[in-house]
Amino acid sequence: MFKSLLTDEDGAQVVEYALIIAVISIALVIALQPGTLTASIDAVLTRVADCFAGNNCV
């Protein structure tokens, strides 16, 4: 019985499609929030610039 379960691949395609849909969904959620992403990138760039200037580098 366990040997047949290990060789059974009937549900593998469903899992693969679910993973693909999950990755695409996450990418869409990130892409549809440009304000949040842009603010995060701006904050990082500002912090890096401050560190290079020697101001409040934590």
Phi and psi in radians as a Rosetta constraint file:
Dihedral C 1 N 2 CA 2 C 2 CIRCULARHARMONIC -1.187 0.35
Dihedral N 2 CA 2 C 2 N 3 CIRCULARHARMONIC -0.579 0.35
Dihedral C 2 N 3 CA 3 C 3 CIRCULARHARMONIC -1.135 0.35
Dihedral N 3 CA 3 C 3 N 4 CIRCULARHARMONIC -0.681 0.35
Dihedral C 3 N 4 CA 4 C 4 CIRCULARHARMONIC -1.217 0.35
Dihedral N 4 CA 4 C 4 N 5 CIRCULARHARMONIC -0.556 0.35
Dihedral C 4 N 5 CA 5 C 5 CIRCULARHARMONIC -1.203 0.35
Dihedral N 5 CA 5 C 5 N 6 CIRCULARHARMONIC -0.623 0.35
Dihedral C 5 N 6 CA 6 C 6 CIRCULARHARMONIC -1.232 0.35
Dihedral N 6 CA 6 C 6 N 7 CIRCULARHARMONIC -0.531 0.35
Dihedral C 6 N 7 CA 7 C 7 CIRCULARHARMONIC -1.631 0.35
Dihedral N 7 CA 7 C 7 N 8 CIRCULARHARMONIC -0.142 0.35
Dihedral C 7 N 8 CA 8 C 8 CIRCULARHARMONIC -1.323 0.35
Dihedral N 8 CA 8 C 8 N 9 CIRCULARHARMONIC 2.158 0.35
Dihedral C 8 N 9 CA 9 C 9 CIRCULARHARMONIC -2.146 0.35
Dihedral N 9 CA 9 C 9 N 10 CIRCULARHARMONIC 0.466 0.35
Dihedral C 9 N 10 CA 10 C 10 CIRCULARHARMONIC -1.159 0.35
Dihedral N 10 CA 10 C 10 N 11 CIRCULARHARMONIC -0.656 0.35
Dihedral C 10 N 11 CA 11 C 11 CIRCULARHARMONIC -1.575 0.35
Dihedral N 11 CA 11 C 11 N 12 CIRCULARHARMONIC 0.009 0.35
Dihedral C 11 N 12 CA 12 C 12 CIRCULARHARMONIC -1.123 0.35
Dihedral N 12 CA 12 C 12 N 13 CIRCULARHARMONIC -0.694 0.35
Dihedral C 12 N 13 CA 13 C 13 CIRCULARHARMONIC -1.153 0.35
Dihedral N 13 CA 13 C 13 N 14 CIRCULARHARMONIC -0.647 0.35
Dihedral C 13 N 14 CA 14 C 14 CIRCULARHARMONIC -1.126 0.35
Dihedral N 14 CA 14 C 14 N 15 CIRCULARHARMONIC -0.728 0.35
Dihedral C 14 N 15 CA 15 C 15 CIRCULARHARMONIC -1.144 0.35
Dihedral N 15 CA 15 C 15 N 16 CIRCULARHARMONIC -0.724 0.35
Dihedral C 15 N 16 CA 16 C 16 CIRCULARHARMONIC -1.112 0.35
Dihedral N 16 CA 16 C 16 N 17 CIRCULARHARMONIC -0.756 0.35
Dihedral C 16 N 17 CA 17 C 17 CIRCULARHARMONIC -1.120 0.35
Dihedral N 17 CA 17 C 17 N 18 CIRCULARHARMONIC -0.669 0.35
Dihedral C 17 N 18 CA 18 C 18 CIRCULARHARMONIC -1.116 0.35
Dihedral N 18 CA 18 C 18 N 19 CIRCULARHARMONIC -0.706 0.35
Dihedral C 18 N 19 CA 19 C 19 CIRCULARHARMONIC -1.149 0.35
Dihedral N 19 CA 19 C 19 N 20 CIRCULARHARMONIC -0.701 0.35
Dihedral C 19 N 20 CA 20 C 20 CIRCULARHARMONIC -1.106 0.35
Dihedral N 20 CA 20 C 20 N 21 CIRCULARHARMONIC -0.775 0.35
Dihedral C 20 N 21 CA 21 C 21 CIRCULARHARMONIC -1.108 0.35
Dihedral N 21 CA 21 C 21 N 22 CIRCULARHARMONIC -0.676 0.35
Dihedral C 21 N 22 CA 22 C 22 CIRCULARHARMONIC -1.117 0.35
Dihedral N 22 CA 22 C 22 N 23 CIRCULARHARMONIC -0.759 0.35
Dihedral C 22 N 23 CA 23 C 23 CIRCULARHARMONIC -1.133 0.35
Dihedral N 23 CA 23 C 23 N 24 CIRCULARHARMONIC -0.761 0.35
Dihedral C 23 N 24 CA 24 C 24 CIRCULARHARMONIC -1.118 0.35
Dihedral N 24 CA 24 C 24 N 25 CIRCULARHARMONIC -0.685 0.35
Dihedral C 24 N 25 CA 25 C 25 CIRCULARHARMONIC -1.122 0.35
Dihedral N 25 CA 25 C 25 N 26 CIRCULARHARMONIC -0.763 0.35
Dihedral C 25 N 26 CA 26 C 26 CIRCULARHARMONIC -1.106 0.35
Dihedral N 26 CA 26 C 26 N 27 CIRCULARHARMONIC -0.730 0.35
Dihedral C 26 N 27 CA 27 C 27 CIRCULARHARMONIC -1.105 0.35
Dihedral N 27 CA 27 C 27 N 28 CIRCULARHARMONIC -0.686 0.35
Dihedral C 27 N 28 CA 28 C 28 CIRCULARHARMONIC -1.171 0.35
Dihedral N 28 CA 28 C 28 N 29 CIRCULARHARMONIC -0.711 0.35
Dihedral C 28 N 29 CA 29 C 29 CIRCULARHARMONIC -1.088 0.35
Dihedral N 29 CA 29 C 29 N 30 CIRCULARHARMONIC -0.741 0.35
Dihedral C 29 N 30 CA 30 C 30 CIRCULARHARMONIC -1.179 0.35
Dihedral N 30 CA 30 C 30 N 31 CIRCULARHARMONIC -0.716 0.35
Dihedral C 30 N 31 CA 31 C 31 CIRCULARHARMONIC -1.215 0.35
Dihedral N 31 CA 31 C 31 N 32 CIRCULARHARMONIC -0.510 0.35
Dihedral C 31 N 32 CA 32 C 32 CIRCULARHARMONIC -1.517 0.35
Dihedral N 32 CA 32 C 32 N 33 CIRCULARHARMONIC 0.097 0.35
Dihedral C 32 N 33 CA 33 C 33 CIRCULARHARMONIC -2.088 0.35
Dihedral N 33 CA 33 C 33 N 34 CIRCULARHARMONIC 1.117 0.35
Dihedral C 33 N 34 CA 34 C 34 CIRCULARHARMONIC -1.165 0.35
Dihedral N 34 CA 34 C 34 N 35 CIRCULARHARMONIC -0.543 0.35
Dihedral C 34 N 35 CA 35 C 35 CIRCULARHARMONIC -1.130 0.35
Dihedral N 35 CA 35 C 35 N 36 CIRCULARHARMONIC -0.758 0.35
Dihedral C 35 N 36 CA 36 C 36 CIRCULARHARMONIC -1.170 0.35
Dihedral N 36 CA 36 C 36 N 37 CIRCULARHARMONIC -0.777 0.35
Dihedral C 36 N 37 CA 37 C 37 CIRCULARHARMONIC -1.157 0.35
Dihedral N 37 CA 37 C 37 N 38 CIRCULARHARMONIC -0.738 0.35
Dihedral C 37 N 38 CA 38 C 38 CIRCULARHARMONIC -1.136 0.35
Dihedral N 38 CA 38 C 38 N 39 CIRCULARHARMONIC -0.708 0.35
Dihedral C 38 N 39 CA 39 C 39 CIRCULARHARMONIC -1.116 0.35
Dihedral N 39 CA 39 C 39 N 40 CIRCULARHARMONIC -0.690 0.35
Dihedral C 39 N 40 CA 40 C 40 CIRCULARHARMONIC -1.144 0.35
Dihedral N 40 CA 40 C 40 N 41 CIRCULARHARMONIC -0.761 0.35
Dihedral C 40 N 41 CA 41 C 41 CIRCULARHARMONIC -1.144 0.35
Dihedral N 41 CA 41 C 41 N 42 CIRCULARHARMONIC -0.722 0.35
Dihedral C 41 N 42 CA 42 C 42 CIRCULARHARMONIC -1.104 0.35
Dihedral N 42 CA 42 C 42 N 43 CIRCULARHARMONIC -0.688 0.35
Dihedral C 42 N 43 CA 43 C 43 CIRCULARHARMONIC -1.124 0.35
Dihedral N 43 CA 43 C 43 N 44 CIRCULARHARMONIC -0.729 0.35
Dihedral C 43 N 44 CA 44 C 44 CIRCULARHARMONIC -1.141 0.35
Dihedral N 44 CA 44 C 44 N 45 CIRCULARHARMONIC -0.789 0.35
Dihedral C 44 N 45 CA 45 C 45 CIRCULARHARMONIC -1.129 0.35
Dihedral N 45 CA 45 C 45 N 46 CIRCULARHARMONIC -0.662 0.35
Dihedral C 45 N 46 CA 46 C 46 CIRCULARHARMONIC -1.124 0.35
Dihedral N 46 CA 46 C 46 N 47 CIRCULARHARMONIC -0.730 0.35
Dihedral C 46 N 47 CA 47 C 47 CIRCULARHARMONIC -1.131 0.35
Dihedral N 47 CA 47 C 47 N 48 CIRCULARHARMONIC -0.730 0.35
Dihedral C 47 N 48 CA 48 C 48 CIRCULARHARMONIC -1.116 0.35
Dihedral N 48 CA 48 C 48 N 49 CIRCULARHARMONIC -0.750 0.35
Dihedral C 48 N 49 CA 49 C 49 CIRCULARHARMONIC -1.102 0.35
Dihedral N 49 CA 49 C 49 N 50 CIRCULARHARMONIC -0.699 0.35
Dihedral C 49 N 50 CA 50 C 50 CIRCULARHARMONIC -1.118 0.35
Dihedral N 50 CA 50 C 50 N 51 CIRCULARHARMONIC -0.676 0.35
Dihedral C 50 N 51 CA 51 C 51 CIRCULARHARMONIC -1.139 0.35
Dihedral N 51 CA 51 C 51 N 52 CIRCULARHARMONIC -0.717 0.35
Dihedral C 51 N 52 CA 52 C 52 CIRCULARHARMONIC -1.171 0.35
Dihedral N 52 CA 52 C 52 N 53 CIRCULARHARMONIC -0.560 0.35
Dihedral C 52 N 53 CA 53 C 53 CIRCULARHARMONIC -1.384 0.35
Dihedral N 53 CA 53 C 53 N 54 CIRCULARHARMONIC -0.267 0.35
Dihedral C 53 N 54 CA 54 C 54 CIRCULARHARMONIC 1.580 0.35
Dihedral N 54 CA 54 C 54 N 55 CIRCULARHARMONIC 0.288 0.35
Dihedral C 54 N 55 CA 55 C 55 CIRCULARHARMONIC -1.859 0.35
Dihedral N 55 CA 55 C 55 N 56 CIRCULARHARMONIC 2.063 0.35
Dihedral C 55 N 56 CA 56 C 56 CIRCULARHARMONIC 0.832 0.35
Dihedral N 56 CA 56 C 56 N 57 CIRCULARHARMONIC 0.871 0.35
Dihedral C 56 N 57 CA 57 C 57 CIRCULARHARMONIC -1.491 0.35
Dihedral N 57 CA 57 C 57 N 58 CIRCULARHARMONIC 1.947 0.35
